[in-house]
Amino acid sequence: MSTRDLLNMALRNLLKRKLRTFLTVLGVVIGTASIVVMVSIGIGMNESFARQLEDWGSLQVINVYSPNGDRGNYYGMEDESQSTKSSQAKQVKLDAAAVEGFRQLAYVEAASPMKEIYLMLGCGKYVADASIIGLEPETMEAMGYKIDNGRALGEEDVKAIVVGGGVEFYDPKLNWEMRRNSEPPQLDLIGEKVEVTYDWNYGTKYADKSVKANKFEVVGTMPADGSNSWSVIMPLKEVEKIDKEQKKWQKDRYGSFSGSSQGQTNEYEQVLVKVNDIKNVQAVQQQIKDMGYRASSLSDELDAMKETTKMLRMVLGAIGAISLVVAAIGITNTMVMAIYERTREIGIMKVIGASLRDIKLLFLTEAAFIGFAGGIVGVGVSFATSNLVNFVAMRQGSDMNSSIPLWLYLGSIGFATVIGILSGYLPAKRAMKLSALSAIKTE
């Protein structure tokens, strides 16, 4: 029997019992749609977690800290693997040589020391206080800092900064109550020359005239809704220069100052390491830990979130799987009934020369048709259901949604087809074992 004849005969047999075939296919549709939607909700949860964490920073960036300090506990992910012997900690330094070593690691795209200080900004009669983050300017884009307007810092930039959209300027001559009740000024900072100073009385009558402000050009701004919205990105060398001036000013004014020992030990407070792919983050992070440094990344948080919801995702998948098992039972029942109804037909096929293989393939083909048709319609239903879930979530202001990647669509159709074939296997074997003579005598 040719493949074409086999397909035509299988399709004709299914169409003879349209209602029963429809109900069986409907069971597969429900089962397929259930499992796709349930799995897609789990995938959507993971994607939602990833989006939330990306607002805090890049998932591909590793934060490295010196083993000699306590900055390694920043994300609270300290474990035994991060602990180093005191003798080893004394030998490991987070300095320029260490940064260069990080750059040589496999999968690392960029590495830059990072220094954070708090300073005042001045633009005309307005001022603002902000967190100043110093980076090697050519690494800014690589480290995941998003630009809203203008451009990111480049290698050639020296007296240039990028300001976060959440940095609010105000008139320092107004008292606190007046500032709170007035709208912050809307300044177009791109191209403006902004003064940066460590004098917290800047712009008032109490300003220290001995403190000379540094002027920087604003070349870009960052979104107002991100984790860096209250920050200002500045070339690292300029931050270190201002920090050194500030400490000297504090020492001259107060006789002493507190701060990091970077100027004495040449150690950095923190180093950012950009990995080429999120899949390689854990491997690179472990390498850095093995070198004796403390390291953490947002991917640690993402893994922890996924682990927390793992059981929920398993339950969702199991619910969908149960629906598909019920559909498989329906396919088996349909094929068994078909054998009882077509016993005489099977006998005639054997008498006229049909092989046992042809008979087996005929019933398996019918079962595969049911599974394939149910899978096709099921993914269509799941697509519509997924869009409905996303619409409701959007109306409710929820970030949780349903996400169906292409592999899930194709995998669901293939899985439904395989379920159909497996469900029809035992009925097909039964049809093969029927005696031709007894089958012909059956009415």
LUMZA-603126 format. One record per residue (C-alpha): residue number from 1; residue in three letters; z negated, y negated, x negated. Coordinates in steps of 0.001 Angstrom, whole numbers, plus 524288, in hexadecimal, padded with zeros to 5 digits. Each point is the difference from the previous one (the first is absolute). Example, Ala and Ser with C-alpha at 12.3 -4.5 7.8 and 13.67 -1.06 7.14 Angstrom:
BEGIN
TIBA    i   aa     pz     py     px
TIBA    1  ala  7E188  81194  7CFF4
TIBA    2  ser  80294  7F290  7FAA6
END
This chain:
BEGIN
TIBA    i   aa     pz     py     px
TIBA    1  met  80000  80000  80000
TIBA    2  ser  80416  7F2EC  7FA4B
TIBA    3  thr  7F67C  7F4B3  7FE7B
TIBA    4  arg  80797  7F80B  809F7
TIBA    5  asp  7FF5E  80AEE  80A26
TIBA    6  leu  7F18F  801A9  7FD28
TIBA    7  leu  7FD32  7F198  8024B
TIBA    8  asn  8083D  7FF4A  80C5B
TIBA    9  met  7F998  80C14  805D1
TIBA   10  ala  7F245  7FB29  7FCB3
TIBA   11  leu  8029D  7F2CF  8062A
TIBA   12  arg  805E3  80628  80C44
TIBA   13  asn  7F45B  80900  801AA
TIBA   14  leu  7F689  7F491  7FF24
TIBA   15  leu  807B7  7F80F  809F4
TIBA   16  lys  7FFB5  80B42  809D1
TIBA   17  arg  7F175  7FD88  801BC
TIBA   18  lys  80008  7F133  7FF54
TIBA   19  leu  7F282  7FDA9  805DA
TIBA   20  arg  7F921  80A00  7F79B
TIBA   21  thr  8070D  7FB30  7F3DE
TIBA   22  phe  7FC8D  7F1F9  80368
TIBA   23  leu  7F191  80324  801B2
TIBA   24  thr  7FFAB  8078F  7F335
TIBA   25  val  806C6  7F4F4  7F8B8
TIBA   26  leu  7F68E  7F674  8066B
TIBA   27  gly  7F49C  80787  7FA24
TIBA   28  val  8061B  7FE93  7F277
TIBA   29  val  8027A  7F184  80289
TIBA   30  ile  7F1C4  7FDC2  80367
TIBA   31  gly  7FB4B  807FA  7F467
TIBA   32  thr  80923  7F93F  7F65C
TIBA   33  ala  7FD18  7F269  80539
TIBA   34  ser  7F164  802B5  7FF99
TIBA   35  ile  7FFB8  80474  7F1F7
TIBA   36  val  80921  7F508  7FB64
TIBA   37  val  7F829  7F55A  806D1
TIBA   38  met  7F2FE  8056B  7FB59
TIBA   39  val  804A1  8012B  7F1ED
TIBA   40  ser  8066E  7F290  800B6
TIBA   41  ile  7F315  7F9D9  8042E
TIBA   42  gly  7F9A0  805FF  7F402
TIBA   43  ile  80AFB  7FAC1  7F75D
TIBA   44  gly  7FED4  7F2C6  806AA
TIBA   45  met  7F16A  7FFAF  7FD06
TIBA   46  asn  802A3  80240  7F18C
TIBA   47  glu  80A7D  7F57D  7FFD8
TIBA   48  ser  7F6C0  7F6BB  806F1
TIBA   49  phe  7F595  8026C  7F5B0
TIBA   50  ala  80A09  7FD7D  7F556
TIBA   51  arg  80423  7F314  80652
TIBA   52  gln  7F1EC  7FB8D  80140
TIBA   53  leu  7FD43  8030E  7F1CB
TIBA   54  glu  80C8B  7F95C  7FB97
TIBA   55  asp  7FA6C  7F376  805C8
TIBA   56  trp  7F522  80172  7F5FD
TIBA   57  gly  80984  8025F  7F4D4
TIBA   58  ser  80A43  80948  7FAD2
TIBA   59  leu  7FD7B  80E9C  80178
TIBA   60  gln  80700  801FA  7F308
TIBA   61  val  7F6AF  7F783  7F80D
TIBA   62  ile  7F479  805BE  7F8A3
TIBA   63  asn  7F437  7F78D  7FCDA
TIBA   64  val  7FA7D  8031A  7F294
TIBA   65  tyr  7F297  7FBA2  7FB66
TIBA   66  ser  7F8AB  80101  7F352
TIBA   67  pro  7F654  80B63  7FF19
TIBA   68  asn  7F654  7F667  7F9FA
TIBA   69  gly  7FE65  7F840  80C96
TIBA   70  asp  7FD3F  802A6  80E58
TIBA   71  arg  80CF6  7FB09  80568
TIBA   72  gly  804DC  80DFD  80157
TIBA   73  asn  7F836  801C3  80C73
TIBA   74  tyr  80809  7F5A6  8070E
TIBA   75  tyr  80592  80954  80A13
TIBA   76  gly  7F40E  808B0  8008E
TIBA   77  met  807AF  80BE9  7FB89
TIBA   78  glu  7F74A  8037A  7F47F
TIBA   79  asp  7FEE4  80E82  7FD1F
TIBA   80  glu  7FC9A  808F1  7F4BD
TIBA   81  ser  80DBC  7FF78  7FA7D
TIBA   82  gln  7FE75  7F154  7FE1A
TIBA   83  ser  7F34C  80144  7F880
TIBA   84  thr  80150  7FFC0  7F142
TIBA   85  lys  7F654  802CC  7F562
TIBA   86  ser  7F944  7F412  7FA9F
TIBA   87  ser  80539  802A0  7F26B
TIBA   88  gln  80DF1  800A0  80515
TIBA   89  ala  7FE41  7F3AD  8082D
TIBA   90  lys  7FC5D  7F84A  7F3E4
TIBA   91  gln  80CC6  803DF  7F97E
TIBA   92  val  808F8  7FCB0  80B70
TIBA   93  lys  80404  7F1E7  801E9
TIBA   94  leu  80850  7F9ED  80A8C
TIBA   95  asp  8079C  7F731  7F6DA
TIBA   96  ala  80E23  7FCD0  7FCCC
TIBA   97  ala  801C7  80D11  7F911
TIBA   98  ala  7FB4D  80715  80C36
TIBA   99  val  8098C  7F870  8088F
TIBA  100  glu  80B28  803B8  7F705
TIBA  101  gly  7FB7E  80E1E  800AE
TIBA  102  phe  80082  7FF90  80ED8
TIBA  103  arg  80DF8  7FAEA  7FF65
TIBA  104  gln  80405  80BDD  7F80D
TIBA  105  leu  7FB1C  809BA  80A45
TIBA  106  ala  80A0E  80787  807D2
TIBA  107  tyr  8034F  7FA2B  80D73
TIBA  108  val  7F9EF  7F2C3  7FC8F
TIBA  109  glu  808D8  7F475  80318
TIBA  110  ala  7F72E  7F4DC  7FBD6
TIBA  111  ala  7F244  7FCD7  7FB8F
TIBA  112  ser  7F90A  7F2FC  7FF80
TIBA  113  pro  7F23A  7FB2E  7FD4A
TIBA  114  met  7F9FC  7F8D6  80B6E
TIBA  115  lys  7F5C6  7F556  7FFFB
TIBA  116  glu  7FA09  7F9AE  80C06
TIBA  117  ile  7F8B1  7F319  80059
TIBA  118  tyr  7FD03  7F5FD  80AA0
TIBA  119  leu  80546  7F23D  7FEA9
TIBA  120  met  80353  7F3CF  807B4
TIBA  121  leu  80DCB  7FBB9  8038A
TIBA  122  gly  8041E  7F21D  8028B
TIBA  123  cys  80C36  7FB4D  80700
TIBA  124  gly  80028  7F168  802B7
TIBA  125  lys  7F390  7FC64  8070F
TIBA  126  tyr  7FD6B  80E0A  8041F
TIBA  127  val  7F8B8  80ACA  7F8C5
TIBA  128  ala  7FDCB  80E8B  801BB
TIBA  129  asp  7F7B9  80A63  7F985
TIBA  130  ala  80688  80CF5  7FCFC
TIBA  131  ser  7FF64  80C89  7F853
TIBA  132  ile  808F2  7FEB5  7F42F
TIBA  133  ile  80618  80CCC  7FB87
TIBA  134  gly  805BB  80029  7F263
TIBA  135  leu  80B07  8098E  7FD17
TIBA  136  glu  80AE5  8013D  7F649
TIBA  137  pro  809EA  7F865  80843
TIBA  138  glu  80B61  80979  7FE78
TIBA  139  thr  7F7E7  80AD8  80677
TIBA  140  met  7FC92  7F8AA  80C79
TIBA  141  glu  80A8B  805FA  808A2
TIBA  142  ala  7FDE6  80D7F  7FA35
TIBA  143  met  7F18D  7FF63  803A0
TIBA  144  gly  80368  7FEA6  80E5E
TIBA  145  tyr  7FD11  7F1A7  80274
TIBA  146  lys  8088C  7FC01  80B81
TIBA  147  ile  806FA  7F2F5  8008F
TIBA  148  asp  80132  7F878  80CB1
TIBA  149  asn  80773  7F413  7FAFF
TIBA  150  gly  80568  7FC47  7F2C6
TIBA  151  arg  7FF7D  80A0B  7F529
TIBA  152  ala  7F6AE  80827  7F7F4
TIBA  153  leu  7FBD5  7FC7C  7F244
TIBA  154  gly  8095A  803BD  7F527
TIBA  155  glu  7FEFB  80253  7F179
TIBA  156  glu  8040D  7F1FF  7FCFB
TIBA  157  asp  7F58E  7F9D4  808AF
TIBA  158  val  7F478  7F95D  7F95B
TIBA  159  lys  7FB41  7F49B  80848
TIBA  160  ala  80396  8067A  80CE9
TIBA  161  ile  7F80E  80631  80AF1
TIBA  162  val  801E7  8073C  80CCD
TIBA  163  val  7F69A  7FC27  80AE4
TIBA  164  gly  7FB22  808CB  80AE8
TIBA  165  gly  80308  7FBB8  80DD5
TIBA  166  gly  7F1AB  800D7  803B6
TIBA  167  val  7FB87  7F5CF  7F61E
TIBA  168  glu  7FB62  7F48C  80862
TIBA  169  phe  8002F  7F228  7FAD7
TIBA  170  tyr  7F6B6  7F5B3  80533
TIBA  171  asp  7FC04  7F1EE  7FDD1
TIBA  172  pro  7F400  80068  7F6FC
TIBA  173  lys  7FB76  7F2CB  80512
TIBA  174  leu  7FD39  805DA  80D66
TIBA  175  asn  7F2DB  80650  80280
TIBA  176  trp  7FED5  80E4C  803DB
TIBA  177  glu  7FF2D  7FD4C  80EA2
TIBA  178  met  80C2B  7F784  7FFC8
TIBA  179  arg  8078D  80A1A  7F822
TIBA  180  arg  7FC76  80ABD  80999
TIBA  181  asn  804A4  7F819  80BAE
TIBA  182  ser  80CB2  7FB60  7F9C6
TIBA  183  glu  80C99  80769  7FE32
TIBA  184  pro  80343  80386  7F1E9
TIBA  185  pro  80BA2  7F853  7FACA
TIBA  186  gln  80D2D  806D4  80008
TIBA  187  leu  80501  7FE3C  7F233
TIBA  188  asp  80D47  803F6  7FADA
TIBA  189  leu  7FB93  8044A  7F28F
TIBA  190  ile  80CD9  8054C  7FA95
TIBA  191  gly  803FA  7F744  7F48E
TIBA  192  glu  7F356  7F829  8007E
TIBA  193  lys  7F7B0  7FD61  7F3FD
TIBA  194  val  7F253  8050D  802B5
TIBA  195  glu  7F41A  7FCED  7F7B0
TIBA  196  val  7F70A  80B4E  7FC79
TIBA  197  thr  7F21C  7FD79  7FB6F
TIBA  198  tyr  7F2BA  80674  7FE9A
TIBA  199  asp  7F907  7F38F  80462
TIBA  200  trp  7FAF6  80354  80DA8
TIBA  201  asn  7FDD5  7F18B  802CC
TIBA  202  tyr  80E60  7FD27  7FDD9
TIBA  203  gly  8051F  7F5BB  80965
TIBA  204  thr  7F29C  7FA52  802E7
TIBA  205  lys  7F821  7F4EB  7F9F9
TIBA  206  tyr  7F7FC  80A29  7F8CF
TIBA  207  ala  80BA3  8054A  7F864
TIBA  208  asp  7FDF9  801C1  7F170
TIBA  209  lys  809E2  7F714  7F982
TIBA  210  ser  7FECD  8077F  7F343
TIBA  211  val  80680  80BCA  80640
TIBA  212  lys  80EB1  7FF3C  7FEC5
TIBA  213  ala  8076B  80715  80AC5
TIBA  214  asn  80B83  808BE  7FC96
TIBA  215  lys  80CA5  7FD88  80759
TIBA  216  phe  8083E  80B2E  80534
TIBA  217  glu  80C6C  80080  80807
TIBA  218  val  7FFA1  8084B  80C5E
TIBA  219  val  80BF0  808E2  7FF57
TIBA  220  gly  7FCAF  808D8  80B6D
TIBA  221  thr  7F67A  80367  80AC0
TIBA  222  met  7FA97  80D02  804D3
TIBA  223  pro  7FE45  8042C  80E4C
TIBA  224  ala  7F40B  7FAF1  80712
TIBA  225  asp  7FC5C  80D47  805AF
TIBA  226  gly  7FF17  80843  7F3A7
TIBA  227  ser  7F491  80383  7F742
TIBA  228  asn  80483  7F5CA  7F622
TIBA  229  ser  80144  7F507  809EC
TIBA  230  trp  7F441  7F8D2  7FA28
TIBA  231  ser  8046E  801E4  7F1F7
TIBA  232  val  8084C  7F89A  7F644
TIBA  233  ile  80811  80763  7F5E8
TIBA  234  met  800AC  7F996  7F29A
TIBA  235  pro  804E7  80447  7F28D
TIBA  236  leu  7F52D  80770  7F920
TIBA  237  lys  8000A  7F788  7F3C7
TIBA  238  glu  7FDB5  7F3CE  80827
TIBA  239  val  7F49F  80654  80731
TIBA  240  glu  7F9E3  80425  7F322
TIBA  241  lys  80205  7F248  7FA9E
TIBA  242  ile  7F974  7F984  80BCC
TIBA  243  asp  7F504  809FD  7FFCD
TIBA  244  lys  7FD76  7FD14  7F1B7
TIBA  245  glu  7FFB5  7F156  802C2
TIBA  246  gln  7F6C5  8022A  80B5F
TIBA  247  lys  7F66E  807DD  7F7DD
TIBA  248  lys  8002A  7F5D1  7F545
TIBA  249  trp  7FD82  7F563  80A33
TIBA  250  gln  7F4CF  807EF  805CC
TIBA  251  lys  7FA20  80210  7F297
TIBA  252  asp  800F4  7F19A  7FC8D
TIBA  253  arg  7FA59  7FBFA  80D14
TIBA  254  tyr  7F5A3  80A59  8025B
TIBA  255  gly  7FDCC  8057D  7F26E
TIBA  256  ser  803FB  80DD1  803DD
TIBA  257  phe  8092F  8070F  80907
TIBA  258  ser  8017D  80D53  80615
TIBA  259  gly  80C96  80779  800FF
TIBA  260  ser  807AF  80B49  7FAD2
TIBA  261  ser  7FFFF  80340  7F1AA
TIBA  262  gln  80EB6  8005F  7FF48
TIBA  263  gly  8008E  7F4DA  7F657
TIBA  264  gln  7F718  8075C  7F6AC
TIBA  265  thr  804F5  80DFE  80168
TIBA  266  asn  80E5C  7FD90  80385
TIBA  267  glu  7FDFC  8094A  80B5C
TIBA  268  tyr  8061D  7FD84  80D33
TIBA  269  glu  7F840  8009C  80C93
TIBA  270  gln  80AB5  8076F  806F6
TIBA  271  val  80DBB  80529  7FDBC
TIBA  272  leu  80A29  802B9  80A87
TIBA  273  val  80946  80B70  7FDDE
TIBA  274  lys  80C20  8015B  8089C
TIBA  275  val  80525  80DDF  80228
TIBA  276  asn  80E2A  80268  803E0
TIBA  277  asp  7FCCA  8088D  80BC7
TIBA  278  ile  7F3E8  80217  80857
TIBA  279  lys  8018B  80EAA  7FDBA
TIBA  280  asn  7FD00  7FDE4  7F192
TIBA  281  val  7F44F  7F703  801C8
TIBA  282  gln  7F59B  80A9A  7FF89
TIBA  283  ala  805F6  80646  7F3E0
TIBA  284  val  80065  7F31C  7F889
TIBA  285  gln  7F281  7FC4E  804EE
TIBA  286  gln  7FA7D  80CCA  7FAE1
TIBA  287  gln  8067B  7FDC3  7F2D1
TIBA  288  ile  7F970  7F2B6  7FF1B
TIBA  289  lys  7F2D6  805F7  80387
TIBA  290  asp  801F0  80A55  7F58D
TIBA  291  met  801E2  7F4F1  7F635
TIBA  292  gly  7F208  7FBB2  80322
TIBA  293  tyr  80278  7F4C1  80968
TIBA  294  arg  7FBB6  7FE0D  80DF3
TIBA  295  ala  80B61  7FFEE  8096C
TIBA  296  ser  801E3  7FEE9  80EA0
TIBA  297  ser  80B0F  7FD18  80951
TIBA  298  leu  80292  7FDC0  80E59
TIBA  299  ser  8063B  80D79  8006D
TIBA  300  asp  7F214  8053B  7FE9D
TIBA  301  glu  7FCB1  7F91A  80CA5
TIBA  302  leu  80C63  80516  80672
TIBA  303  asp  7FCD9  80DF8  7FC0D
TIBA  304  ala  7F235  7FE66  80542
TIBA  305  met  80540  7FAE6  80CFC
TIBA  306  lys  8099F  80B44  800F7
TIBA  307  glu  7F53A  809BF  7FD28
TIBA  308  thr  7F783  7F9E0  80A88
TIBA  309  thr  80AAA  8019C  80A43
TIBA  310  lys  804D5  80D38  7FB0B
TIBA  311  met  7F8B1  80798  80A72
TIBA  312  leu  80510  7F709  80AC0
TIBA  313  arg  80E0A  801F4  7FB48
TIBA  314  met  7FDF3  80EB5  7FFAE
TIBA  315  val  7FB05  7FFD2  80DFF
TIBA  316  leu  80BAC  7F7E1  80472
TIBA  317  gly  80967  80974  7F967
TIBA  318  ala  7F8F3  80BBC  805E2
TIBA  319  ile  8014D  7FA62  80DBC
TIBA  320  gly  80E97  7FEB2  7FE36
TIBA  321  ala  800EA  80D9D  7F9FE
TIBA  322  ile  7F930  80608  80BD4
TIBA  323  ser  80A48  7FA0E  808E1
TIBA  324  leu  80AB5  805FC  7F7B4
TIBA  325  val  7F95A  80D59  8002A
TIBA  326  val  7FFDF  7FF71  80EDF
TIBA  327  ala  80E82  7FCA8  7FF87
TIBA  328  ala  80266  80BC3  7F721
TIBA  329  ile  7F971  808D1  809E5
TIBA  330  gly  80906  7FA60  80A58
TIBA  331  ile  80C08  8031E  7F7B3
TIBA  332  thr  7FB3F  80DF7  7FDFD
TIBA  333  asn  7FDD6  80197  80E91
TIBA  334  thr  80D94  7FACA  80306
TIBA  335  met  8068A  80952  7F67A
TIBA  336  val  7F83A  80BC8  804F6
TIBA  337  met  8040B  7FCCA  80DEA
TIBA  338  ala  80E19  7FEAD  7FB87
TIBA  339  ile  7FF8F  80DBE  7FA44
TIBA  340  tyr  7FACC  805B9  80CB6
TIBA  341  glu  80A87  7F909  807D0
TIBA  342  arg  80B06  8038F  7F6A2
TIBA  343  thr  7FC70  80E04  7FCB6
TIBA  344  arg  80CA3  80534  805D0
TIBA  345  glu  807CC  7F588  7F8B4
TIBA  346  ile  7F9A0  80421  7F336
TIBA  347  gly  8039A  80E38  802AA
TIBA  348  ile  80E36  7FC7D  802A4
TIBA  349  met  80080  7F806  7F368
TIBA  350  lys  7FB4C  80BC2  7F859
TIBA  351  val  809E0  80922  80694
TIBA  352  ile  80BB9  7F724  7FD23
TIBA  353  gly  7FC39  7FF4C  7F1AC
TIBA  354  ala  7F6DD  7F48A  7FE1F
TIBA  355  ser  7F759  8025D  7F440
TIBA  356  leu  7F142  7FF5D  8005D
TIBA  357  arg  80101  7F42F  7F70D
TIBA  358  asp  808B0  7F8DD  809D6
TIBA  359  ile  7F66A  8029F  80B00
TIBA  360  lys  7F4BD  7FB6A  7F7B2
TIBA  361  leu  80747  7F3B7  7FBD6
TIBA  362  leu  803B1  7FCF4  80E1C
TIBA  363  phe  7F1DD  7FF2C  80482
TIBA  364  leu  7FB9E  7F8F9  7F3AE
TIBA  365  thr  80AEE  7F619  801FD
TIBA  366  glu  7FB9F  7FD82  80DF8
TIBA  367  ala  7F204  7FE09  7FB57
TIBA  368  ala  804BE  7F704  7F50F
TIBA  369  phe  807C7  7F7F4  809EA
TIBA  370  ile  7F3B6  7FE09  80805
TIBA  371  gly  7F809  7FBFA  7F40E
TIBA  372  phe  80AAF  7F714  7FAA2
TIBA  373  ala  80282  7F949  80D16
TIBA  374  gly  7F16C  7FE35  80224
TIBA  375  gly  7FE8B  7FA8A  7F244
TIBA  376  ile  80B0D  7F629  801C5
TIBA  377  val  7FAE3  7FB0C  80D03
TIBA  378  gly  7F202  800AC  7FAF1
TIBA  379  val  80277  7F6B7  7F4B1
TIBA  380  gly  806C1  7F6C6  80976
TIBA  381  val  7F3FE  80033  808C5
TIBA  382  ser  7F706  7FE53  7F43D
TIBA  383  phe  80801  7F43C  7FB7B
TIBA  384  ala  7FE4E  7F985  80D42
TIBA  385  thr  7F18F  80396  80078
TIBA  386  ser  7FDE3  7FACC  7F236
TIBA  387  asn  8061F  7F2EF  803B6
TIBA  388  leu  7F76B  7FF7C  80C19
TIBA  389  val  7F3CC  8029E  7F7DB
TIBA  390  asn  803EF  7F548  7F66D
TIBA  391  phe  802B1  7F67C  80B21
TIBA  392  val  7F2A5  80273  80614
TIBA  393  ala  7F967  7FEE3  7F2A7
TIBA  394  met  806E5  7F31E  7FD7C
TIBA  395  arg  7FBE8  7FAA3  80D3D
TIBA  396  gln  7F208  80411  7FD28
TIBA  397  gly  80071  7F9A5  7F297
TIBA  398  ser  7FDC3  80CF9  7F92C
TIBA  399  asp  805BA  802CE  7F29C
TIBA  400  met  8001C  80EAF  802A7
TIBA  401  asn  80D50  80519  803DC
TIBA  402  ser  808F7  80BBB  8004F
TIBA  403  ser  809B9  8020B  7F501
TIBA  404  ile  80A6D  80AAB  80011
TIBA  405  pro  80740  80186  7F318
TIBA  406  leu  80D64  8067D  7FF8E
TIBA  407  trp  7FA8F  80C74  7F9F5
TIBA  408  leu  7F710  801C5  80BCD
TIBA  409  tyr  80B85  7FEF5  80972
TIBA  410  leu  8082F  809D9  7F892
TIBA  411  gly  7F46C  808D5  7FD44
TIBA  412  ser  7FC3C  80045  80E67
TIBA  413  ile  80DA3  8040C  8044E
TIBA  414  gly  8007B  80A8D  7F58F
TIBA  415  phe  7F249  8049A  80346
TIBA  416  ala  802E3  800CA  80E89
TIBA  417  thr  80C52  807E3  7FD25
TIBA  418  val  7F874  80968  7F736
TIBA  419  ile  7F57C  80165  80A72
TIBA  420  gly  80AA9  8037F  809B6
TIBA  421  ile  805C2  80A5F  7F6F8
TIBA  422  leu  7F2A7  805EB  7FD23
TIBA  423  ser  7FCA8  80027  80E72
TIBA  424  gly  80CA9  8073E  80309
TIBA  425  tyr  7FE93  809F7  7F511
TIBA  426  leu  7F7C6  80A17  80749
TIBA  427  pro  80844  7FF63  80C7C
TIBA  428  ala  80C35  80182  7F786
TIBA  429  lys  7FA30  80C06  7F972
TIBA  430  arg  7FD02  80589  80D7D
TIBA  431  ala  80DFF  7FDE4  80434
TIBA  432  met  804C9  8075F  7F3EC
TIBA  433  lys  7F7A8  80BE0  80331
TIBA  434  leu  804E4  801A5  80E01
TIBA  435  ser  80731  80CB8  8024F
TIBA  436  ala  80E2C  7FD2C  803AB
TIBA  437  leu  80068  80ADB  80A37
TIBA  438  ser  7F32B  7FC2C  80655
TIBA  439  ala  803F6  7F19D  7FFC9
TIBA  440  ile  80CE7  802B9  806FF
TIBA  441  lys  7F908  807A3  80ABA
TIBA  442  thr  7F6A8  7F4A3  8025D
TIBA  443  glu  8031B  7F82D  80C2C
END
